[in-house]
Amino acid sequence: MNAADPNATRPRPRIEPGRVGFDLFLLVIVGTLVLTAFSLRPAAALVPLIIGVPAALALIVRLVLDVFRVGRDYRPEPAEELDLDADDVAHASVAELTRAARAEIEEENKLDPTESGKQRLFILWGVGYVVLSALMTLFVPPVLGLRTWFLPVAFAAMVVILRLIRIAWWKTLAISAGLIAVMYLLLVVFLQVRL
Amino acid sequence: MIEGLLAALAELMTWPTPLYLVVGAIIGLIVGVLPGLGGAGAMALLIPFTFVMEPAQAIAFLMAVGISSGMGGQVTSILLSVPGDPPNAATVVDGYKMTRKGRATEALSAATFGSLFGAVIGLVLMLAVLPFARELVLAFSYPEFFLIALLGLVMISRLAGKSVHKGLISAAFGLMIAFIGLDPVSGNQRFTFGTLYLWDGIDIVPPLIGLFAGAEMIALFAARSNMSLAEHITDRSRVVDGFFATIRNWFLVIRTSVLGFAVGLVPGIGGTVASFLAYGHAARTSRNKAEFGKGAVEGVIAPETANDADKGGALLPTLAFGIPGGVLMAVLLSGLLVHGVPAGPNLLRGDLHIVYVLVLAALIPRLIAGALVLLLGAKATVITKIRGDIIAPVIAVVTLLSVYALRNEILDVFLVLVFCYVGYAMERYGFSRVTLLIGLVLGGLVEQSFHQTMTAFGALGFVTRPLSVVLIAAIIGTLLLPLITGAMRSRKARSPHMEEVR
């Protein structure tokens, strides 16, 4: 935004579905617990209501802030960030150094689009692995004397993810088979887990 | 105290505990060097594997992993200009410049000895303050337990992130999740929605793994692996150079240790702030100010010393009040709970043996990790060649199988996934994962002490005892002080004098 033009308006950031979705997720859980608490005996409901009602209200406020894009998250970042240059540090105040430390932590969490895409792929893969294992366990009789499909599906899941990141076939099979063999020996043979 | 420490040392030296300490130190170093995976995440991942250990062994092992990861982080900060963990970021400035000037070994050695001295001073200070904390804790009754838990949550909400609003939401969400299960007053089921799975409440392990390890595995999978050792660097320095540099700067070591310890005492601040403050302090007070940013050894010693002394400070509120000083301590606290060790006031009321075990477990792995860092030197960076996108799925499979193996419960695995999403979204949208975990851990204490206070003292019990009043004042102060100082600052900025200046 040009500071010289007072009429210029800063483009409002678009609604982030992920952010609003997470607010809703928290609100649904807290709201459900609060509503359920009203049907409990007073002694059992007292503390959950003391915590839950303000939490639900705070979440509604959070949701409104995120839907209408107001609040600290949507203010422009201050132009001057303390760069960890030695001259700056020698003259920086405690507050500035604390800000620099926090900025460093935030910097670690920043993602570029490629990283974001890879993260989504990994999340989908993880969810797929667990859901498929559970569904197979429910509907297909397990094999090899196992009680669940977690181990066999893990082999398939490893092959899929390693091939997706373009690991050579022989390495993919070696890593997947090695991992499953180690886990079988460790959990089933040594620790006698009913896997 | 000496007898207690000796007994703890004897326990830690009894086979197979030394093996666990060594393995923990090696794992900690590896995760510290690897980008994306931090000490807290690794500790969370390894909790399922500690179920086969005795409680003291498990705690020592987890401590070894968490503590050594900081030392791994300093290796990449100094040699690759990439901080392994955020607390190592301040070391990058002068550490990497020293490497470029052919003083890599000196920088590694100074950082290692600074860490060791910082850790020792931090832990000595912790042990010195512990008796006073114990006296305080022994004077506590139900209202104080309730209020100290509340104070811890408010402080962490206030300090652990940018937004207090989101911090308080995280804390409340953690508490609400902790209330699931049997009601402590009547023993009736509450928030179980008719499922047997929720009768015992939410087990701490799946949320812990989901919140911390899950989000870190996702980060590890996507981490850029474009690090490379500064090429063609000839290293002309020796380990003794770093050692003597640390000894020469003994007063700086003491000052930054005390600073780190003090920062660690305040829940929610953590080692990153400690190391940045120490770097700023060293730069301001050094006689060689001009050298800072160009490879000053004090610029390496100060942040690493403060970062490790911070752990001693952070251990105190964790053990005394059950309020963790940072993420690492939050995961450690969960580890203590999982192994049936009563963290918080009950720990100090009873036998202090586990406290001494923890103190020594915070020290011995540092010696092992320090020796490894100095022995391996630049070779340690070979670990960064391991591809995060290969390791992450392997760790994910191992973790999910281990979580299932703990109780043979498929729903535990789904719970890990749910908390993975929660942890990932919290990181992304500025909520505090650590505050949620503390809420989850302290939920039982909050509710129980609330009802005990109401039964024993009535509602006035919260405001009639002097200690309670002090704690209430501290809670209000924590919430309102930043608002008051902010308002005063903006008023000062708008004063006529400032207008003239403008």
Interface residues (C-beta under 8 A of the other chain):
Chain A: G18 R19 F22 F25 L26 I29 V30 L33 T36 A37 L40 R41 A43 A44 L46 V47 P48 I51 G52 P54 A55 A58 L59 V61 R62 R72 D73 L84 D85 A86 D87 V89 A90 H91 A92 V94 L97 T98 A100 A101 R102 E104 I105 E108 N109 L111 T114 E115 S116 K118 Q119 F122 I123 W125 G126 V127 Y129 V130 S133 A134 T137 R147 T148 F150 L151 A154 A157 M158 I161 L162 I165 I167 I175 L179 M183 L187 L191 V193 R194 L195
Chain B: V52 P83 P86 A89 A90 V92 V93 D94 K162 S163 H165 K166 L168 I169 A172 F173 L175 M176 I177 F179 I180 D183 V185 S186 N188 R190 F191 F193 M217 I218 A219 F221 A222 A223 R224 T272 V273 S275 F276 L277 Y279 G280 A283 R284 K289 F292 G293 K294 A296 G299 D389 I390 A392 P393 V394 A396 V397 V398 L400 L401 S402 Y404 A405 N408 I410 V413 F414 L417 C420 Y421 V422 Y424 A425 M426 E427 R428 Y429 G430 V446 E447 F450 H451
